[in-house]
Amino acid sequence: MQSLQAAKEDTVTTNLVVRNVDPAVALALKQAAAAHGRSAEAEHREILRAALCQPSRRSFKEALASMPDVGTDEDFDSRPR
C-alpha cells in the first residue's frame, strides 16, 4: 500500500466514484458544501483529506515520555508534613 506522503508527491489525479450513497448522506454533503461555500465535490475532497491525511497521533506512552523532568516525587507529595 502506498504511503500518504508518496501519494501527495504523485502528480496524477485520481477520480473516485461512490455508488449507492444514502439520500440523507448525499443531502448532508450538499448542505455542508453550501455552508462552506463550495461544491459538493470539493466538500467531498475536503472530508476525505481531513479524515485520511491527518498526522498520526502519538501513543500515550510517547506523550508521557516527551514530558520534561520537572522535579522529584517529593515535590508533588500533597500530604501534610
C-alpha positions as a Markdown table, in Angstrom:
| # | Residue | x | y | z |
|---|---|---|---|---|
| 1 | Met | 0.0 | 0.0 | 0.0 |
| 2 | Gln | 1.4 | 3.4 | -1.0 |
| 3 | Ser | 2.1 | 5.8 | 1.9 |
| 4 | Leu | 0.1 | 9.1 | 2.1 |
| 5 | Gln | 3.4 | 11.1 | 1.7 |
| 6 | Ala | 4.2 | 9.2 | -1.5 |
| 7 | Ala | 0.6 | 9.8 | -2.7 |
| 8 | Lys | 1.0 | 13.5 | -2.1 |
| 9 | Glu | 4.1 | 13.6 | -4.3 |
| 10 | Asp | 2.3 | 11.8 | -7.1 |
| 11 | Thr | 1.0 | 14.3 | -9.6 |
| 12 | Val | -1.6 | 12.0 | -11.2 |
| 13 | Thr | -5.2 | 12.9 | -10.2 |
| 14 | Thr | -7.4 | 10.1 | -9.3 |
| 15 | Asn | -11.2 | 10.1 | -9.8 |
| 16 | Leu | -13.4 | 8.2 | -7.4 |
| 17 | Val | -17.0 | 7.1 | -8.0 |
| 18 | Val | -19.1 | 6.4 | -4.9 |
| 19 | Arg | -22.3 | 4.4 | -5.6 |
| 20 | Asn | -25.3 | 3.6 | -3.5 |
| 21 | Val | -25.0 | 6.7 | -1.3 |
| 22 | Asp | -27.9 | 7.0 | 1.1 |
| 23 | Pro | -30.0 | 10.0 | 0.1 |
| 24 | Ala | -29.7 | 11.5 | 3.6 |
| 25 | Val | -25.9 | 11.4 | 3.3 |
| 26 | Ala | -26.0 | 13.0 | -0.1 |
| 27 | Leu | -28.2 | 15.8 | 1.2 |
| 28 | Ala | -26.0 | 16.3 | 4.3 |
| 29 | Leu | -23.0 | 16.6 | 1.9 |
| 30 | Lys | -24.7 | 19.2 | -0.2 |
| 31 | Gln | -25.8 | 21.1 | 2.9 |
| 32 | Ala | -22.3 | 21.1 | 4.3 |
| 33 | Ala | -20.9 | 22.2 | 0.9 |
| 34 | Ala | -23.3 | 25.1 | 0.8 |
| 35 | Ala | -22.4 | 26.1 | 4.3 |
| 36 | His | -18.7 | 26.1 | 3.4 |
| 37 | Gly | -19.3 | 27.9 | 0.1 |
| 38 | Arg | -18.0 | 25.1 | -2.1 |
| 39 | Ser | -19.3 | 22.4 | -4.4 |
| 40 | Ala | -20.4 | 19.0 | -3.2 |
| 41 | Glu | -17.4 | 17.5 | -5.0 |
| 42 | Ala | -15.0 | 20.0 | -3.3 |
| 43 | Glu | -16.7 | 19.2 | 0.1 |
| 44 | His | -16.2 | 15.5 | -0.5 |
| 45 | Arg | -12.5 | 16.0 | -1.3 |
| 46 | Glu | -12.1 | 18.1 | 1.9 |
| 47 | Ile | -13.8 | 15.4 | 4.0 |
| 48 | Leu | -11.6 | 12.7 | 2.6 |
| 49 | Arg | -8.5 | 14.8 | 3.1 |
| 50 | Ala | -9.4 | 15.7 | 6.7 |
| 51 | Ala | -10.2 | 12.1 | 7.6 |
| 52 | Leu | -7.3 | 10.4 | 5.9 |
| 53 | Cys | -4.3 | 12.8 | 5.7 |
| 54 | Gln | -4.1 | 13.8 | 9.4 |
| 55 | Pro | -0.7 | 13.1 | 11.1 |
| 56 | Ser | -0.8 | 10.0 | 13.2 |
| 57 | Arg | -1.5 | 10.6 | 16.9 |
| 58 | Arg | 1.2 | 9.9 | 19.5 |
| 59 | Ser | 0.6 | 7.0 | 21.8 |
| 60 | Phe | 0.0 | 7.6 | 25.5 |
| 61 | Lys | 3.5 | 6.2 | 26.1 |
| 62 | Glu | 5.1 | 8.6 | 23.7 |
| 63 | Ala | 3.2 | 11.6 | 25.2 |
| 64 | Leu | 4.4 | 10.6 | 28.7 |
| 65 | Ala | 8.0 | 10.1 | 27.5 |
| 66 | Ser | 8.0 | 13.6 | 26.0 |
| 67 | Met | 7.1 | 15.3 | 29.2 |
| 68 | Pro | 10.0 | 17.2 | 30.8 |
| 69 | Asp | 11.5 | 16.1 | 34.1 |
| 70 | Val | 10.2 | 18.9 | 36.4 |
| 71 | Gly | 11.0 | 17.6 | 39.9 |
| 72 | Thr | 11.1 | 14.6 | 42.3 |
| 73 | Asp | 8.3 | 12.6 | 43.6 |
| 74 | Glu | 8.6 | 14.5 | 46.9 |
| 75 | Asp | 7.9 | 17.8 | 45.1 |
| 76 | Phe | 4.4 | 16.5 | 44.3 |
| 77 | Asp | 3.6 | 15.0 | 47.7 |
| 78 | Ser | 0.3 | 16.7 | 48.8 |
| 79 | Arg | 0.2 | 15.1 | 52.2 |
| 80 | Pro | 0.8 | 17.4 | 55.2 |
| 81 | Arg | 4.2 | 17.1 | 56.7 |
